[in-house]
Amino acid sequence: MTRTDNADERPAPTALQISAIKRRAAMLSVMATILLTAAKVVAAMISGSLALLTDALQGLVDIGSTLFTWFAVHAADKPADEEHHYGHGKLEALAALVETAILFTLAGAILWEAGSRLWLGIAEYVAVTPVVIGVMLLSMTVDALRWRSLSRVAKETGSEALAGEATHFSTDFVGSALVLAGLIGVWAGAPRADTIAAFAIAAFTAFSAFRLARRTINTLMDAAPEGVSERLNKIAAAVPGIVAIDWIRVRPAGGRTYGEIGIRVSRTLPLDRVVAIKQALLDAVEKEEPGAEITIAANPIQVDDETALEKVLLIALKLKIPAHHVTVHTIGGRLSVSLDMEVDAKLPLGEAHDIATRLEAAIREEFGGETEVETHIEPMETGAPAGHNAAWETVEDIGKALAGEASKLGGPIHDIHSVRVRQTENGLVVNYHCRVDPALNVAAVHAAVDAIERAVRIARPQVCRLVSHAEPARMVTTPDPLPGL
């Protein structure tokens, strides 16, 4: 997983850039290991130092481990396929596990040889020469640079294999320092200082192997990366529309984070709104945790502030029954629900009644069996009946009638305009716009419009439907007079 430092505004590297960085670091590590190992072998043969020979043998093992690391880094970047749905990132953890085994084996071999020398009292002769000292100083310098470089790349790319290689080179650096300390001890007159240094190298190698093993096993066991769950929980809690968070599951693989987040949303939300909430969460996660692959599962639930009206409309929506004019009352401690439902106009009444019965049963199941439910069945036009514009005289007549009825109300509805009249096989369909005081509430506007339309339909029975669009009237303000006038 890659993250951009707050102090550095540079964008996070892409997956291809991360792959190239890891491969280059692994290849440079291989080349440096080969050169240093050759130098240590020569220096060990010249000096006869057990500690230096141990360090040289460790270098030979390093060559094999770095080559394996390079292979693992290369293979781990392969994309997912039919057999490996999450990709091949766990190969890096396997490479780190092999590194651990190598370190433990090497530590055991060093302990055996050093213990044998001390137990058998084998005399030691170590030649401390400027060449040997120079090789050790060069080795420490290169190991320090490799350790720092690989640690940085491993942190940036999340590579377990490179983290294991960095740990390996940290032991090399400390080992070279201990070898140098042993050589100085021999030069100062302590012949067994070299063997003691070998003991110290073995102990540090075993300790490093233990730390690497613990981290690698956590990865293989899908242990959650430290702090990621807490950050994702904080991100999800800040996204509008998320009622609660059910679970967060994350695991590392090949430098990336995979996981799932289960959230709760109101069951009254439409599907497109739920999709938008999930996308908002994904965008927030990508911003905070670049490269993370997170799946969002949304569970609809009933929230505490869900009204009875919302529940009724939701039930009708789930049953795919168009419903409107829903009214909910409490009568003597019992809930009373009435609504209009629409069915195909050509549907037999028996089938329409069965649909109404199913809707009523669902409402009673939600609110209780004692709930009073009344449904009014209305015909719904499922097709698109043909029609044409009515004559201009008809449009003018109905427009004047609408304006006259609006005038009788005394002003709430005025400026009748955009009147359109269509002739259909069922009668005249009228659409019009009007203006209303923007401070008037919706209920009052609806009552006024209903009164106008009812009067027009009584006087003109040929009108089968009236549809109004109320617009807030523009407030006209009088400019203040100029000062001094």
C-alpha positions, -999 to +999 in steps of 0.1 A: +000+000+000+013+034-009+006+067+007+017+102+000+035+120+028+016+150+040+048+171+037+052+160+001+025+169-024+038+145-050+011+121-062+013+084-052+031+062-077+011+040-100+011+002-099+035+000-128+059+025-112+058+005-080+066-027-098+095-011-116+109+004-083+108-030-066+125-049-095+153-023-098+159-024-060+160-062-060+185-063-090+208-038-074+208-058-043+218-090-062+248-072-079+260-056-046+258-090-028+279-108-054+307-082-053+309-079-015+308-117-010+337-122-034+357-095-014+349-111+019+359-146+007+393-133-003+397-114+029+388-145+050+413-166+032+440-140+039+432-135+075+420-169+086+392-152+107+362-174+117+340-144+121+350-131+086+346-165+071+312-167+087+303-134+072+316-145+038+295-177+039+265-156+049+272-136+017+271-167-004+237-175+011+227-139+005+233-143-033+208-171-034+183-153-012+185-120-032+180-139-065+150-156-049+137-122-038+141-108-073+121-137-087+094-133-060+091-095-066+088-102-104+062-129-100+042-111-073+033-083-097+015-106-121-022-097-123-050-118-110-061-148-131-087-176-130-069-195-103-056-166-082-084-141-078-064-118-055-033-119-076+001-133-067+011-109-039+015-137-013+047-148-031+065-119-015+055-132+019+067-167+009+101-151-001+103-134+032+096-168+049+124-184+030+147-155+041+137-163+077+146-200+073+180-191+057+188-167+086+179-193+113+200-220+095+229-196+092+227-186+128+227-223+138+258-231+117+277-202+131+269-212+167+280-248+160+313-238+146+321-212+172+310-235+201+332-263+187+362-240+187+357-229+222+349-264+235+379-281+218+402-252+226+414-249+191+441-223+189+433-194+166+456-174+144+440-144+127+461-121+105+448-085+109+460-066+078+450-033+062+434-051+033+411-071+057+402-039+076+395-021+043+373-049+031+352-048+063+349-010+062+337-012+025+313-040+034+298-020+063+294+011+040+277-008+012+255-028+037+244+004+054+234+019+020+216-012+009+198-015+043+186+021+041+176+020+004+157-013+007+139-002+038+128+030+021+116+011-010+099-016+011+080+011+030+069+030-001+058-001-020+047-023+009+069-052-004+073-080+021+101-095+001+121-063+001+114-058+038+128-092+044+159-084+023+164-052+042+163-071+074+188-095+060+212-067+051+208-051+085+222-083+100+250-081+074+259-046+086+258-056+123+277-087+114+304-068+096+307-044+126+311-074+150+337-090+127+356-057+127+353-056+165+367-091+167+396-083+144+405-053+166+403-075+197+427-100+181+450-072+171+449-059+207+460-093+221+427-112+227+430-143+204+394-155+212+378-122+203+372-135+168+353-165+180+333-144+205+324-121+176+311-151+156+288-159+186+275-124+187+268-125+149+249-157+153+228-143+181+219-111+162+211-131+131+187-154+151+170-123+166+165-107+132+151-139+118+126-141+147+114-105+140+111-112+102+093-145+109+067-128+131+059-101+105+058-126+076+035-150+095+012-122+102+010-114+065+004-151+056-023-153+083-040-122+068-035-100+099-049-066+094-022-039+087-016-017+117-039+013+118-057+007+085-090-006+101-091+025+123-086+049+094-112+031+073-137+033+101-131+070+105-135+075+067-168+056+065-182+074+095-178+107+078-196+098+046-232+112+045-259+086+042-241+058+061-261+050+092-237+025+108-207+003+100-212-034+104-177-047+097-143-038+083-120-066+071-086-059+056-056-079+047-022-072+030-009-090-001+020-080-023+022-045-010-015-038-015-045-038+009-076-058+001-107-057+022-144-054+027-166-028+044-201-035+055-223-004+059-259+002+068-281+026+049-318+036+052-341+012+035-361+041+021-333+053-001-336+047-039-311+024-055-292+052-073-287+070-040-273+039-024-249+035-053-238+071-049-231+066-012-210+035-019-190+054-046-185+083-022-170+059+003-148+043-023-135+078-034-127+087+002-109+054+007-088+059-024-078+094-013-067+082+021-054+047+012-042+049-025-041+015-042-064-003-017-089-026-033-120-024-011-155-039-017-185-021-002-216-041+010-247-020+018-274-034+040-307-016+041-322-011+076-351+007+092-338+038+109-353+053+140-367+085+123-385+065+095-421+078+093-452+057+088-457+073+054-422+063+043-428+027+055-460+025+035-444+039+003-415+015+007-438-015+011-456-005-021-423+000-039-410-034-029-442-050-043-440-029-074-474-014-069-477+024-077-493+041-047-502+077-040-524+099-018-513+080+012-529+091+045-520+078+079-540+085+111-542+072+146-578+064+156-584+054+192-549+041+196-551+021+163-533+031+131-555+038+100-539+038+065-556+047+033-541+051-002-547+050-039-531+022-059-529+020-096-532-012-118-535-018-155-568-004-167-576-036-186-569-059-156-600-079-143-613-066-110-607-100-093-569-099-101-568-062-091-584-070-058-558-098-051-531-072-057-548-048-032-552-077-007-514-085-009-505-048-004-529-045+026-515-077+042-479-064+038-489-031+055-505-050+084-475-072+088-453-041+092-476-022+116-495-050+133-526-071+125-550-046+141-540-019+116-569-006+095-560-005+058-582+008+029-571+008-007-587+026-036-580+009-070-574+033-099-568+025-136-533+031-149-527+038-185-498+014-194-496+025-231-492+059-248-527+068-262-526+091-292-538+127-290-535+160-307-536+197-299-570+211-293-584+240-314-572+275-304-608+285-294-609+256-269-574+266-255-586+302-251-618+292-235-602+270-209-575+295-202-601+322-195-620+298-173-588+290-152-580+327-149-616+335-138-617+308-111-582+320-099-596+356-096-626+344-075-601+330-049-589+365-042-552+363-052-533+332-040-532+319-076-526+343-104-509+348-137-523+317-155-500+311-185-485+284-207-519+268-211-519+236-234-549+215-242-547+181-259-576+161-273-575+124-264-599+095-266-607+100-229-613+137-232-593+169-228-560+169-210-550+204-198-516+215-186-509+250-173-485+271-152-494+297-126-477+319-101-481+319-063-467+338-034-434+319-025-441+323+012-474+303+009-470+267+021-475+237-002-507+225+014-524+259+009-512+260-027-525+225-034-559+233-019-563+265-040-553+247-072-577+219-065-605+244-060-598+260-094-595+227-112-627+213-096-647+243-107-634+241-143-642+204-146-677+208-133-684+236-159-666+217-187-672+179-183-651+172-215-620+180-194-608+146-180-575+158-164-559+191-153-522+193-144-509+225-129-473+237-123-471+263-095-442+287-098-430+312-070-439+347-080-410+371-085-408+397-058-407+432-072-388+457-051-390+495-054-356+511-054-347+535-026-349+571-036-316+589-041-303+607-010-315+643-008-346+638-030 
